[in-house]
Amino acid sequence: MCENIENLKNMECLNGNDLLSPNFNEIGTEHYNQAYPEERIADYFYNSVILVTGGTGFVGKALLEKLLRSCPGIDTIYILMRPKRGLSVDQRYKELLKNQVFDRIRAKWPERLSKLYPITGDVSAPNLGVSPEQQLLLKKCNTVFHSAATVKFTEPLHAATTLNVQGTATLLKLAGDMPLLRALVHVSTAYSNAPRSYIEEKVYPPPYDPESIVKCTKMLPAETVNIIAEALQGDHPNPYTLTKSLAESIVYNHTELPVCIIRPSIVTAAFQEPFPGWIDNVYGVTGIIMEISRGTYRSGYCRERYVVDLVPVDMVVNSCILAAWRQGSKKPGRCPVYNVTSGSINPLQWGHFTKLCVKWARENPTKYVMWYPNFAFTESRFINTFWEISCHFLPAFLYDLLLRAQGRKAIMMKLARRFKMAAATGEYFANHEWEFGVSELTALHNEASSASDSGVGKHRQENYIPRFFYKGRMVFTNPHSPIELYYGLNPIPREDPRSVVGW
């Protein structure tokens, strides 16, 4: 095994026992390098009853793990869950407890998992679909983390409005009946104001009245709403960013409650917690990395000099917890907004990002690499189309012919079309650049810090990308998982003949 892999194996020692601050100085985010007062945060959540929506999502799982591990005095964490894909809430809850994210909890403090309690509900339903009996339980909550949302860029406007806007309004209504509420953290997105190039930590006026849009989705058929969606989107690239902007406006209008907003940019694999490289999906940038590692993604339409704003999931989770702590320590009346981004602190360009990915893909080949990894961005749609046909679709077509000749199912053209569609949905973000204000976020971490040193850290994304690339791949190495069966992510030694045959 190459020396780089051996070095990465030693990253487990970085897990440590720190409470709320992985040393983000190593990736250049200097205001995360300070020592947080562990007791103050843990004491704040002592005997807390917490409601988490979106607890089965990527950020939600990491948040649950962090709360259980770092705040042992928590009384109960209610998780809003709905039946999905033929599984009941109880079945999904049991699957959640088996998730890899809780490995450390199961090994050291298995009794803490009993603090998680599923509440049957649905953010798209009236009263969140929560029964009257369970609504009584929620009245005991003093902290709410609202991360449930549809994050699909291609989600029809009707569905996106129902989930992201109406669901947020319903949650705020229920929160108004929580007499003990100290903090409500709404997880939005840094791209909720995508038409703007500079985004401050404040709520901008939405293009439409959120209540009017919600009424339209209730009164009009879904087909009608989706037909007029393009006109309603205006300068927004998709229904996702538009509905997130509308949801922020609703939260901002409820400052009688202790509300605040977290705006993460592109949420990626963990830098350190629950363990380096942890991730549970292959969407977006993660999918790009996986396809580059297999040699199947070789060209993209993008301005490679633009910044790709990646933020590790543990940085988002830490900011959520600190925001709740800070909000609970102050009187309601103001809605702080935190841009949890990295671009203005530690900028990483798309071109440099893909070069790092190609470098690590070549040094650490996967089992089922299909072509020698290589990648290039172009700002010409014509050239990109040429490379897509010659490097994506033509090889996929020929490979399918080989599969058919062997009596096997042809799948590569289908996958090539699917990936082209995914790349198209992300083109807007690869060809625009934003600058985010982070003064509120900096103040949050400085306020929570007991250290006085806030020196500027060095830009060392090279330390994060290997974790993202290699350790993140290792999450999916269950030989029976669909992801492993397709990607073949388990690295193989360079001396293994398969690594040569793959080239």
N, C-alpha and C positions, 0 to 999 in steps of 0.2 A: 504494500500500500504506500502511496506516495507520502512524502514528508508532510505535505499540507494537510492530508487527512489525519495523520497521526497527531498533528498539532490541534486540529479541531476536536479530536476525541477528548482532549484535555479540557475542553470548554465547560464540561459539566461542573468543574470546580467553581465556575463563576456563579452558580446558582446561589450559593451562600445562604445566609439567614437574614439578609437585610430586609427591612420591612417595606419601604415604599420607594426606594430610589436605586434602581440599577444604575451603574456608572455610565450614564449616557455621554460623558465626556469623551469616551472612546470613539463615538461616532460624531463628535463635534457639537452635541447639544449641551452646551456648558452649564445652562441653568438647571440641569438634572444631576449635576455632580456633587450636590451638597447633601450633607447627612441630615435626614429628616428626623425630627423628634418622635421616635417610635411610640413612646408611651402616650403622647398627646393624641395621636391619631387613633390608636387602639382604645384608649380610654373614652374617646368621643363616641365610639361605636359600641361601648359596653352596654349590654342589655337592649341593644337596638333591635327593632323589628323592621325589616327592609322588604320592599317590593321591587322586583326586577322584571321588566318586560324585555323580551328578546333574549332571554337567558340561554336559549339553545343555539344562538348565533355565535359567530366568531368572537366578537368583543364580549358578548354576554357570558360565554363560558370562561374566558380569562378573568372577567370581573368576579364571577362567583368563586373561582379558585383563589383569587387574591384576597377576597374578603374572609373566606374560611381560614386561610393560612395565616394572614397577618393580623386579623382582628378576632381572636378566639373568644372574646366575651360577647359576641353577637348572640342574640337570643334566637331569632328565626329569620330566614330569608325565604319569602314567598316568591315563587316563579310562575308567572302567567304563562300557561301552555294550552295549546289546542290539539285535538286529534289531527293527525297528518299522515298521508300516504298509507292509510289503512291501519295505522297504529293508534291505540287509545292514549290518553294522557298518562295513564299509569305505565304503559309500555314504554312510552317516550322518556318518562322520568327514570325508569330503570336503565334504559340505554344511556341516558345522560350520566348517571352515576358511574357507569363503566368506562366513560370516556378517558382517553389518555391524559387529558389535562389535569385530572385529579389523582394521578399516580402518586405524587408525593403526599397528598392528603391521605390516601388509602394506606400508604406505607407507614406513616408516622402518627396520624391522628384520625383513624377511621371513624371515630365517634362523631366527628364534626360534620360528616355528611348528613347526619340525622337532622341538622339544622335547616336543610333544604326541604321546602314543602311546596308541592305543586298545587297551583290554583287553576282549575279549569276555566278557560276564558279565551277570548279572541278580540284583538284590538279593533277589528272591523265591525264588531257587533255592538248593539246598544248596551250601555253599562258594561262594556268590555266582555259581555257574555258571562259575567260572574253572577252566581246564584246569590239570593238575599242572605243566605247563611254565611257564605264566604265573604260577602261584602262587610259583614260584621267583623270578620277577622282582619280585613284590610283597614278598618278604622283604627287599629292599634299601630299601624305603620308610622314611623317617624322619618323615614328616608325612602325616596323613590328614585330608581334609576330607570329612565325610559329609553331603551335602545331598540325597541321593536319597530321595524319599518321594512318596506320593500326596498331593496337596494339594486333592483334590476333596472338598468338604463332603458330597456325596451318595454318595461311594464306599461300597459295602456293607462291613459290619464285617469279614467274612471276608477280603476283599481288602486292606482298610486294615491289618488286623492282620498279614497276611503281608508286606506291603511295609514298613510303618513299625516294627513291633515285631520280628518274626522276622528281617527284613533287618538291623536294627541289631544284634541278638544275633549273627547270623552274621558280620557285619563285625568285631565285637569279638573273636570267636573267632579270626578270621584275624589280627587285629592283635596278638593274643598271641603269634603266631609271627613277629613282626617284631622282631628283636633290636636294630635301630637306631632304633626308634620313639622320637621325642621329644615328639610332640604329636598328639592326635586331637581334632579339633573337630567336635562333633555339632551340626548346625543343626536346631533345634527350632522352636517358635513361642511367642510371648508369651501365647498363649491356650491353652496346654497345661493350665492350671489355671483354665479359664473360669468354673467355678462360684464362684470366689473373687473378691471385689471389690478386694482389695489383694493384690498378688502380689510377694513378695520374691524376691531373687536366690538362691533355694535350690530344691532338689528336694523337693517335697511327697510324702508317702506316697501311692501310687496307690490307686484304689478296689479294685483286684484285683491278685493276684499275676500279673505279666506272663507268667511261665513257664506258669502254669495256663491263661491265655487262649490262648497259643500252642499248647499241647497240645490244647485244645478245637478250635481251627481245623484242626489236623491230623487229629483223630479224627472229627470230625463233618462231615457234608456241608455245603457252602457254604450251601445253602438253609436248613438247620436253624439255623446260626449267625446268619444274617441275620434269621430269624424272631424270635429272642430278643434281637436287637440293641438294641431300644428299652429293654428291661428292663436290659440290661447297661450302657447309656449312663448311666443314672441322671440326674444333674444336668448332664451334658455335653450340649451342643447337637447334636453329631454324632459319628460314629465318628472323624473326623479328630482332634479335640482329645483324645478319650479315648486313642487309640492313641499320640498324641504324648506324653501323660503317662506311659503305660506304657513307652515307649521311653526317656524320660528316666530312669526308675527303673532300667532295665537298665544304662544308661551309668553312673549313680551307683554301682551295685554293682560296678563294675570299676575302682575307684580304684588297683588295682595297676598300671594303665596310666595314662599321662599324658593323661587325658581332661578335656574341658571342654565346656560347653554354651552355644550362642548362641541367644537367643530374640528374633528380630525380630517386630515387630508386623505392620502391613499394608505389605508391601514394594511400593514404587512406583517411578516413573521416576527415573533418575539425576539427582542435583543437578548433578554436574559431570563424573564419569568413568563410562564412557569418553568421553562427550560429554554436554552438558546435555540432559536430556529423553529419553535413550535408554531404550527399553523394547521388548520383543519379544512382548507379548501384549495382549489386550484383555479380560482377566479382571477381575472384581471392580470396584474403584474406577475402573480405567481404562475399563472398559466403560460405567460411569455417565457419565464425562466425554464419551466419544464419542457416546453417545446424547443427552446434553444438547445437545451441539454441533449435532446434526441436528434437534433439536426434537422427537424422538420419545419422550423420557422426561421426563415433566412432573410426576409426583407419586410420593411414596414414603412408606412407613410408617416413621417414625423419630422419635426425640426429638432435635430439632435443636439443643438446648442441650448435648447430650452431645459428648464429645471424639471425633474420628476420629483415631486414632493412626497417622499416615502416617510411614514411614521410607524415605528414598531408598535404592536398591539399593547405591550406592557406600558409604553409611554402614554397611550390613550387611557388605559385602565387606571394608572396612577393619577392622572390628571382628573379623572372622574371622581375618584375617592377624595382627593384633596379639595376639589370644588365643593363636594358635599360637606366636608369638614368646615371649609371656610364659610359656606353659605349658612350652615347651622349655627355658626358663631356670631352671626350678624342679624340685624332686624330686616324683615322683608321690606320691599319698597323699591328695590333695584334689581335688574336682571343682568348680572355679569355674563359676558360672552368670552370664551377662551378659544382662540385659534390654535389648536394643537397641530402644529406644522413644523417642518424642518428646513424648508427652502431658504428662509431668510437667515437661519442660523448655520446651516451646513448644506449649502447647495450641491446637488448632484445632477449633472446633465444626463439626458437620455443617452447620448452617445457614449459617455464614460460608463454608465450603468450597463449597457449591453456589452461593452468591451470586457468588463469584469465578469459578466455572465459567460461569455464565450471562453474566456481564459479558464474559468473554473470548470466549465463543461468539458474542455479538452483535457484538463489535468485529471479529472475525476469522471470518467465515462460511466454511463448507466448500462445496465445489462442489455437493454434492447435499443441501443442507439441505432438510428437508421441511416445517418449520413454524418460526415465529419462536420462538427458544429461550426457554423459561421453565420454572421449576421451583419446587415448594413441597413441604415436608414436612408431614405431619399425624400427630398421635398417635392419631387415631381410625381404626380399621379400616374402619368403615362409610363414612366420608368418603373414605378412600383407595380403597376398592372403587368408589365412585361415580366418582371421577376416573379410575381405571384404565379403566372401561368407556367413559366419555365422551371421554377424551383419548388412550387407547392403543388399545383394541380397536375402537371405532366408526370412527375414522379408518383403521385398518388394514383393516377390512372394506370400507370404501368404496374404498380404494385398490386392493384386490384386485379389486373389481368393474371398476374402470377397466382394470386389467391384463388381465383376462379379455376385456373388450370389444376390446382391442387384439390379442388372440390371444397374449398373453404369459402366462407362468407366474405364478400367484398365490403370493406368498411372505410378505406382510406379516403376516397372521394367525399364520402359523407362527413368525415372528420375535417377534411380540408375546407369544405363549405362552411361547416359550423365554426371553424376557427376564423375564417374570413369575416363571418358575420360578427363574431366577438371583437375582432380587430377594428371593424368599421364602427362599432358603438363607442370605442375608446379613442377614435381619431381626433375628436374635438379636443380632448384633454392632452393629447400628444402634440397638438399644433397650436396650443395657447399656453400662455405663461401668466402666472399670478404672483403678486407680492402680498404677503399677509402680515398685518400688524400683530405683534406678540407681546405687547407691553403688559396686558392683563395676565397673560399666562406666566410671564416672567415674575410679576408681582405675586402671583399665587404660589409659585415654588419658592420664591425668596421668603415669603411670609411663613411658609411651613418649614423653612430651613433653620437649623440652629448654627449653621456655619456662616462665617463672614466672607470666605473666599468665593468670589464669583468670577474668577478669571476666565478669559476666553479660551475654550478648548480648541484643540487642533481638529481640522477636518480629516477624519479617518473613516470614511465610508468603507474603505477596504477591509476594515475589521468586521463590519456588519454584513456585507454582501456574502462572504463565505459562510456565515452562520445561516443566512437566509437560504443560500443555495444548497449547501451540503446538509446541515442539520435539519433544515426544513424538509429536504427530500427524505430523510430517515424516518420522518413521522409516518410516511405512507408505505413502509416496507412490509406490511402484513401481506404475505404471499397470496392471500385469498381476497384481498380488497380489490374492487374494480379499478381504483386508481393505480395500484401497483401492477395489476394485470395489463393495464394499458401503457403506463409510463415506464415500467421496469426501472424504478427509481433507485434500487439498491446499488450503491457504487461497487465496482469490481476492481481488483488490483490491476495495475497497468500491465503486469506480466501475464495476466490471464489472456489466453488466446482470443476470448470473446471481445476483448477491448480492441484488438487489432482487426478481427473480422468485421467488427462494427464499422470501422473506418472504410 
